[in-house]
Amino acid sequence: MSAITNPVDRTSDPYPSRLPEEKWLPREDKVVWSQWRPDAPLTAQQADQFDRDGFLVLKNLFSEEEVKALMAESAAMRGGERKLMDGSVITEPGSDEVRTIFKLPEQSALFERLSRDRRIAGIVSFLLGDDIYVHQSRLNYKPGFTGKEFYWHSDFETWHAEDGMPRMRAISASLLLTDNDELNGPLMLMPGSHKQFIACAGETPEDNHKSSLKKQEVGVPSHEALTKLASAHGIVPATGKAGTLVLFDCNTMHGSNGNITPFARSNAFFVFNAMSNQLTEPFGARKPRPDFLAHRGEPKPIDVATGKLV
């Protein structure tokens, strides 16, 4: 196990979770950490929208050639044409269909370059107001006919409880590698839900990640809490053509339906954490999750790259 960056102080934890009873707690962290300026990578309206809704859907950032190259690399990794690291592949519940491939920058030069691209990392660094590093990365697949759902959750709840992420200063970036529409299980988000933290009930089982990566059952809100959130904020599908970028705050409530259409859904997914928000010991588990789920130790800040991917 890698060294812990800082010891954890649970007595001052503003976001305790995995409790005997579910609780609602106010967000105590900013959403947008930089003051907007004319040379910012987002418009003032986009920055305000991210602050208000907890997510952005950005289109036409990448060329058709770049998207095709990423799609081809994704297919090669899923199809066995690339040698993949032991333990980095998660299959669908009840089948051998690939659900997720972790550690993209370590396994693909093209995805490593994508993780540093100014059109993703530059925007995220601005929103977080800090240098950033990759906390987690993965290819998500949802095959046609059999792709299972990802149940409603806040990523931060898991990252805080099981990884030791101290504060809400992280952003997920999902680059669509297939067309995502309302029918094939797109990402769904509750706009504005990031302003409240749902502290989930129940203790963290030993090695919870081994089952939660296939089907998450611990660290999810109650039906009552989800109904209240959805009634207050609504549910928005993040749809778009391949090449669309979806950015969402670490505490935005999200999930996705199963895919019973013939049309597969896939995306490249990067979690960026602020350098000032490096991991401590877990706040709600006995030991940290494996490194492929949460970068531990001393991360290096991303060197943001400009220019085309290919």
N, C-alpha and C positions, 0 to 999 in steps of 0.2 A: 504494500500500500504506500502511495506517495505521501510525503510529508504534508501536514496540515499547515496552511499559510498562517492562520491566526487561531487562538483558542476561542471557544464559543462561550458567550455569556447569556445563558437562557433567562436570567432574571430580568434582563432589559430587552428581551425579544419583543418587538412590536407586532409580530405575526405568529404567535403560537398556534400550532395546529396539531392534528392527530390527538384530539382531546376526548374526554368522556362524552361531551355533548357538542354539537355544531354551534358555532358562534359567527356573528357578522362583526367585522372590525373595519374601521376606516383606513383608507390608504394614507400612509404618512410620508410617502415619497413623491417627488415630482414625476411627471410623465415625459415632458420635454425639458431637457436640462440645459439647453442653449438658448440664448436670446437670438431671435431671428435677425438676420442681416441681409443686405442685398446680394451678397455673394454666396449665400447659403445654398445647399444642394436641393432644397425644397422651396416652394413658394410659401409666403406667409400663411396663405389659406390652407395649404397642405399641412403645415406645422400645427396650425390651430385645429385642423380636423383630426390629426393624430392625437392631440391632447384631449379632445372632446370624446372621440369614439374609441380610442385605443387601437386603431389599425388604419392602414392605408392600402389601397389597391392601385398600383402604378403600371401603366401599359406602355408598350412601344419603347422600352428602354434598351432592348437588345435587338440586333439585326436578325433577319431570317437565317443567315449563315451561322451566326453564333448559336441560335436556338437549335438548329439541326445538328451541330457538332455536340452540344450538350445532350441532346436526345440520343444520338448514336453512342456516346460514352455511357450513358445510363443503361441502354439496352445491352451493351457489351458486359457491363458489370453484373447485371441481372441474369444474363444468358450464360455465364460461366466462361466468358472469353478473357476475363481478368482474374488473376490470382488474388483472392481476398484473404484478409487477416482472419485467423481463427477467432470465433466468437462474435464476429461483426455482423453476421446475417441472422435475422429473425424471420421465421416463417409464419404463415397464417395459422390461426387456431384450427387444429384438426386436419391440416394438409401440409404439403411441402412447398406450396407456393410462397415465393419470397414476399415478405411484408415490408421489411426494412433492411437497409445496409448502412451501417454506421461508419464513422471516421472517414469521411470523404477526402479531406485534404491529404491525409496520410496514404490514400489508396489510388488517387488519381491526380495527375498534374493539372488537368483541365479544371477539375473541381477545386483544386487548391488555388488556382488563379482566380476562379469565380469568387471564392470566399474573400478575396482581397480587392475585388473590383470596386472602383469608386461609386458605381451605380448602385451598389448594395452597401459595402462597408463604409463608404464615404457618407452616405445618408444616415446610417445607423450611428456612426461616431458623432455626427452633428446632433441627432436626437438625444443621445446619452450624454453629450457634453464631456467626452473623455476619450482617451485611447481605448481600443477594444481588443478582445481576443475571442477565439471560437471556443465557447463552452461545450457545445455539442454539435455534431453534424450528421446528416443521414439522407439517404434516398428513401422516400416513402412510395410504396406501390399499392395500388388498389386494383387488382385485376378485374376484368369483366366477369360478370355472373357471380363470382364468389368472394369479392373483396369485402371484408368485414368492416364494421363501423369502428370509429374512435370515439369513445364516450365523452360526454361533457366534462371539462376540467379546466382549471387554471394551472398552467405550467409552473408558475412560481410556487404554488403550494407544494408540489413535489420537489422542485429544486431547492426550496428552503428546508423542507422537512427531511429529505433523504440525501441531498447533496451538500447542504450547508451554505447555500447562497444567502448572504445576509439581508440584502435590500432589493427592492423592485427597481433595478437599474440594468435590465437586460431586455433584448428585443429578438424576436424570431423573424427570420426572412425565409419565405417560401417562394421559390421560383417554379412556376408551373412548367412541366415538361410534356404535358399533353393538354389538349383543350379541356377545361373544367366548366361544366354547365350545371344547371340545377338538378340534373338527373343522375349523374355518375358519381355521386358522393363527394361533392366539393366541401372544402372547409366552410364551416358556419361559425359566425361570431355574434356575440351580443354586444352591440355598440354601447359604450359607457359603463359596462360591467367591471372595467378595470379599476374603478374608483372605490370599490368595496372588496375586502378580502373575506372569503368564506373559509373559516377555520373548520376543517373537516373532522368528523367524529371517528374514533377508532384508532387503535395502535397500529404501528407499522410492523407487518410480519417480517421475520428473518428472510433475507434475499427476496424481498417483495418484487424486485425488478424482473425476476425470472418469469413471473406470471403476468405482471402488469404490462409488459411490452407486447403481449398478445391480447390481453383483455384487462383493462384497468378497472379494479373494483375497490381499491383503497385510495383515499385522497380525492374522492369525488363528492360533490355536494349532494344533499338529499333532493328528492323529487320536489319537496316543498320549496326549497331554496331556489332550485332551477326554475320552477314555475313563477316564483316572485321576480327573479331576475328577468326572465323572458317577458313577463307582463309589463315590467317597467321599461325595458330597453329594446325589446323586439329581437329578432334574429335575422341576420343578413348573410346570404351566401356569397363567398368570395369567388366569383366566376371570372373567366377570361380565356383568351387564346393562349396557347403555349408561348412562353416568354413573358407572361404577366408576372409581376412581382407583388407579393402580399407581405407587408410588414405588420407585425402586431406585438403589442406590449406583453410582457411576461405574465401579467395578471388578467388579461382579457379572457373571459370565459369562451371556450370554443369546443368544437367537436365535429364529427362528420358521420353521415349515414353510410350504410353498406352500399355496395355497387352491384345491382342486379342487371345493369345494362350490358350490352356486349362491348362497351367502350371503356378500356382501362383508364385509370387516373394515376398520375405519378407527379412527384415534385422533388426538387432538391431543397433541402432544409438546413439552414444554419442558425444556430443560436449564438448571438453575440452578447458578451457580458462586458461591463465597464471594468477597466483595470483596477479601479478603486473599490470594486465589489467582489474581489476574489473570494474563493470558497474557504469556509471554516469547517469545523466539525458539523455533522448533521444536527438540525434542531429537533428532529422528531423520529430518529432512527438510531439503532445501536452502532451502526457502522456505515461508512459512505458506500454509495454504489460504485461499480467498476469504472475505471478511467474512460472507457469508450462512451459512457453516458455523461460524464462530467469531468472536464479537464481539471486536474489537481496539480499541486506543486507550484512552480513559478512560470506562469505563462509569459510568452513574449507578445508585445503589442503588434497588431497587424500593420504591415507596411502597405498602405493603400496604393493600388496600381491603377494607372490610367491606360487608355487605348483599348483596342478591340481584343476579344478573347482569342480569336483565330484570324 
